[in-house]
Amino acid sequence: MPTYYDLIVRNGTVVDGSGGAPSVADVAIKDGVIAAVGSIDGSAEKEIDATGKLVTPGFVDIHTHYDAQAIWDSHLAPSSLHGVTHGGDGQLRR
């Protein structure tokens, strides 16, 4: 029986950061967590066609100069607007 997800990114070129070869796949998200990768037979509240696009994990910026910015910008917007993950916890804050 097909599963219902919150989001499915379909037909993107998945680069998972493991060093393996990129592959075209679907990525399903449920409750803020990756629930499945591959050929997804379910449906979702929202679907994104990523054909011709890269699908990657959030990037952790280990060299920042947020000293002053953290005082006036609680979301550290320059990085989050570029898809960079804060805090190293793997959560994409975009």
Phi, psi and omega per residue, in radians:
M1 nan 2.275 -3.139
P2 -1.079 2.560 -3.141
T3 -1.710 2.650 3.086
Y4 -1.809 2.223 -3.105
Y5 -2.012 2.956 3.050
D6 -1.366 -0.664 -3.087
L7 -2.604 2.431 2.970
I8 -2.245 2.177 3.017
V9 -1.701 2.010 -3.009
R10 -1.804 2.472 2.949
N11 1.082 0.450 3.093
G12 -1.511 2.779 3.037
T13 -1.496 1.878 -3.048
V14 -1.500 2.145 3.030
V15 -2.071 1.832 -2.958
D16 -1.601 -0.008 3.098
G17 1.484 0.021 -3.111
S18 -1.468 -0.194 -3.082
G19 1.691 -0.135 3.099
G20 -1.289 2.930 3.141
A21 -1.180 2.477 3.047
P22 -1.065 2.617 3.090
S23 -2.518 2.622 3.092
V24 -1.412 2.203 -3.086
A25 -2.759 2.966 2.991
D26 -1.730 2.633 3.068
V27 -2.237 2.143 -3.124
A28 -1.867 2.384 3.140
I29 -2.042 2.330 3.076
K30 -2.392 2.197 3.136
D31 0.958 0.673 3.071
G32 1.369 0.163 -3.085
V33 -2.225 2.495 3.043
I34 -1.128 2.095 -3.070
A35 -1.782 -0.449 -3.114
A36 -2.824 2.575 3.050
V37 -2.370 2.351 -3.134
G38 2.416 -2.498 3.055
S39 -1.610 1.817 -3.027
I40 -1.565 2.167 -3.114
D41 -1.673 0.159 -3.096
G42 -1.717 -2.950 3.069
S43 -2.289 3.008 -3.074
A44 -2.587 2.813 3.052
E45 -1.048 -0.662 3.118
K46 -2.364 2.415 3.071
E47 -2.225 2.455 3.130
I48 -2.096 2.248 3.049
D49 -1.517 1.924 -3.107
A50 -1.809 0.373 3.117
T51 -0.937 2.213 3.141
G52 1.404 0.076 -3.126
K53 -2.006 2.737 3.046
L54 -1.554 2.472 3.034
V55 -2.084 2.047 -3.045
T56 -2.322 2.845 3.014
P57 -1.235 2.921 3.037
G58 -1.116 2.544 3.129
F59 -1.697 2.399 3.109
V60 -1.673 2.097 3.129
D61 -1.543 1.780 -3.064
I62 -1.535 -0.028 3.097
H63 -2.254 1.701 3.140
T64 -2.236 2.889 3.057
H65 -2.227 1.131 -3.080
Y66 -1.557 0.049 -3.040
D67 -0.715 -1.158 -3.105
A68 -1.339 -0.672 -3.067
Q69 -1.062 -0.597 -3.136
A70 -1.059 -0.402 3.129
I71 -1.311 -0.701 -3.068
W72 -1.840 -0.111 -3.113
D73 -2.381 1.605 -3.049
S74 -1.137 -0.297 -3.141
H75 -1.782 -0.033 -3.110
L76 0.831 0.910 -2.960
A77 -0.890 -0.688 -3.095
P78 -0.961 -0.688 3.125
S79 -1.355 -0.798 -3.089
S80 -1.129 -0.557 3.099
L81 -1.215 -0.310 3.086
H82 -1.759 0.158 3.079
G83 1.458 0.349 3.140
V84 -1.571 2.365 3.141
T85 -1.486 2.399 3.085
H86 -1.714 2.545 2.965
G87 1.490 -0.147 3.079
G88 1.251 0.288 -3.108
D89 -1.641 0.067 3.084
G90 1.424 0.010 -3.133
Q91 -1.589 2.121 3.112
L92 -1.351 2.068 -3.080
R93 -1.794 1.148 -3.118
R94 -2.078 nan nan
